[in-house]
Amino acid sequence: MPWLHWFLAQVGASALANTAVLGAVKDKALFWGIVGNLTVGKDLGLTRVSRATAYRHLSDLVQKGALKPHGHGHRQGYRLAWKVFDKALRGDEQGVLGQK
C-alpha cells in the first residue's frame, strides 16, 4: 500500500501549508490594521473589483464565518472572526471557511 503512505504524506504536507497560509493572513491583517475595520471601501481599494463584487465577496466570507459584520447601513464594517482561523491553526477543524 505505498499509495496510501504517499496520500497520507500529501495530506500532512497540505495541512502544514494551510497552517502557514492562515498564519500569514493573520499577520498581514494585523500589520495593515484591517482588524476591526474592514469596509467595502477598503476592500475596493485592496482588490480593485466592482462594488457589487466586493459586496458578494464580503457576504460570502460572512456566511462562511470568516468575517463578522458590525455597524449598519453606510457605516457597516467587518471584523475577522479569529476563532475560525485559530481553530484551524490548532487543528480543531478539518478545514476553514466551510471547506471540509
Phi, psi and omega in degrees: 000049179297332180295326180293318177297317178299313181299314180295324176296321178294320178297316178297317178297321179296319179297318178295319179295320179298319178298318179296319180295315180298320177297319179294319178299315181296317179298316180294320179298318178294318181297314184277357177073027180284339184302123176078003187209037175274125179238168177299320179299316177295320179298319178299319180291325181282321188257340181057044175249173179290161179300319180297319179293320178299315177300317179297315180298313182294320178297320179297318179292328175293314179301323182278355177087008181278331179236151174238126179286148172217149185082178182220155173061226184298333184263013181293135177230182183222143176243146175291137177271086187302331182300323179297314181289320181295321177297318180294321180294325179280345181087018180287341181230153179288329183216180180227151178061040174083001180264117180239000000 
